[in-house]
């Protein structure tokens, strides 16, 4: 019986005899594996960033929003545009704070996109009208200056706490505290600067924000969309994680009660805790990751077809060699294993190279493009396992063809 | 050593059945030097393929040292070719990628001889055929005669019982042919059984026994006194 090491020697000898052809043959697998590794790395990175972004919104956070989805008289979309569909109000927020147990902070909020101007500097940013508990609810910290207090929030004083990006854009060389800015057409005084939170997983700059008193922002800035004492979001922070579910339930019941919803009637608001939002977002990202990886895997299959093609050519070219090997005593299985091993070796070599390129490419994208990238621990074994399978799957037929040759015919072939 | 009786083999050529062997009986003793002659298509190559275990007869018996080779399965035939038979072909059939030494090692690889031993044996075999200094050369760096010597060394590397040479001098110059025949005679003198298929008169004349084929049958079987 032939020794295994000698079979491997035949395979490697044949591969290095045609280095260029072997490299091109393996290229398909290289590209396929590199693509799969890169795509899964991007997907995993996105998933991690979504996780950190959503947790970055604030821990133990419950988000209450008006629900436009339910069937509403007059048509939801039209009413949303008119702003009259905002079913949540300041009073709802106050009721939650007063009546629900285990709540650490309740923060009603309205928001809009505005042009902010200071001394000719001009910046388009997000504005949120909030009350002081907002900082607690969203885990934000004022780095310099101060937050407006409850009285200022209620009176609609025109003061603002701004994020670091806004500082950089409007006051690159000056102390922003005490400066006047124009938000839309309304002048505000900057009284505080938020500590930086960095980019969110959605590519959103969390420091690109202006916080103003709820009343002032609602009436002067976003008034056309938010009327009366309506709010767009109520952030509710539970005192600790164990109470998250009860708080969510209590908030739901309280609001149903306050909104006079009958038994069986749909909520006109939605209450979501971050854990469920997180799960939903992760599921979305995961779906995309799988989709990307599947597309990349197609190229791996194409690589396999390339190997099969070249192996069939090799069997034809080396017919005489096969005949001679049989004449000097190679069994059909020896020939089968030799060619199958050749295909697997090619594919595996391509897989190893593809893995290196994929990891390198992912790291490069992280470094140059700022993509969130995470390389899974299972990437290496899976990539190599799959490339071996591809080699075996697509090498099997050519190897079988080689093993079925008639030695007399094969020796006679020119 | 070899006992053949009533051997038949037919091929389908286009739409016509051609009897390549039409009832052949042949007995060969150990140590014989046999030439098989006859025009092309006379069936001598078919006989060689069957004797060498590359092909199976349609009918008849073929005993090699008492074993019914015609009944062997593919693996048994491969092992038979590996251990019992040494082939020498007209076109040498060396693998161009491999050195002379590696070519000679090939049959030993298929029966699992370890590297050190087969290196030593291959080197000794090349030495024996007069190519001791060319072990590292590839076939395209060797002359035709040298290539055929490598092929003979390869055929002998597993100590076969029988050397089958199919037109071994067909691709060689006259001077080289004579050297090759000398080598065959030496090997035969050392006890190796030798069957040479040939067209060439001078090659056939060297053999002590000459079997002539025509139309799938043996038409003469002459022995020459040594």
HADDOCK unambig.tbl for C-alpha pairs under 7 A between the chains (distance, minus, plus):
assign (segid A and resid 1 and name CA) (segid B and resid 110 and name CA) 6.06 0.50 0.50
assign (segid A and resid 1 and name CA) (segid B and resid 111 and name CA) 4.84 0.50 0.50
assign (segid A and resid 1 and name CA) (segid B and resid 112 and name CA) 5.14 0.50 0.50
assign (segid A and resid 2 and name CA) (segid B and resid 109 and name CA) 5.91 0.50 0.50
assign (segid A and resid 2 and name CA) (segid B and resid 110 and name CA) 4.64 0.50 0.50
assign (segid A and resid 2 and name CA) (segid B and resid 111 and name CA) 5.47 0.50 0.50
assign (segid A and resid 2 and name CA) (segid B and resid 112 and name CA) 4.51 0.50 0.50
assign (segid A and resid 3 and name CA) (segid B and resid 112 and name CA) 5.47 0.50 0.50
assign (segid A and resid 321 and name CA) (segid B and resid 95 and name CA) 6.49 0.50 0.50
assign (segid A and resid 324 and name CA) (segid B and resid 93 and name CA) 6.66 0.50 0.50
assign (segid A and resid 326 and name CA) (segid B and resid 78 and name CA) 6.76 0.50 0.50
assign (segid A and resid 327 and name CA) (segid B and resid 54 and name CA) 6.91 0.50 0.50
assign (segid A and resid 327 and name CA) (segid B and resid 81 and name CA) 6.43 0.50 0.50
assign (segid A and resid 328 and name CA) (segid B and resid 81 and name CA) 6.03 0.50 0.50
assign (segid A and resid 328 and name CA) (segid B and resid 82 and name CA) 5.15 0.50 0.50
assign (segid A and resid 328 and name CA) (segid B and resid 107 and name CA) 5.25 0.50 0.50
assign (segid A and resid 329 and name CA) (segid B and resid 78 and name CA) 4.61 0.50 0.50
assign (segid A and resid 329 and name CA) (segid B and resid 79 and name CA) 5.60 0.50 0.50
assign (segid A and resid 329 and name CA) (segid B and resid 81 and name CA) 5.28 0.50 0.50
assign (segid A and resid 329 and name CA) (segid B and resid 82 and name CA) 3.91 0.50 0.50
assign (segid A and resid 329 and name CA) (segid B and resid 107 and name CA) 6.28 0.50 0.50
assign (segid A and resid 329 and name CA) (segid B and resid 110 and name CA) 6.10 0.50 0.50
assign (segid A and resid 330 and name CA) (segid B and resid 78 and name CA) 5.99 0.50 0.50
assign (segid A and resid 330 and name CA) (segid B and resid 110 and name CA) 5.84 0.50 0.50
assign (segid A and resid 331 and name CA) (segid B and resid 75 and name CA) 5.54 0.50 0.50
assign (segid A and resid 331 and name CA) (segid B and resid 78 and name CA) 5.32 0.50 0.50
assign (segid A and resid 407 and name CA) (segid B and resid 54 and name CA) 6.68 0.50 0.50
assign (segid A and resid 408 and name CA) (segid B and resid 54 and name CA) 6.66 0.50 0.50
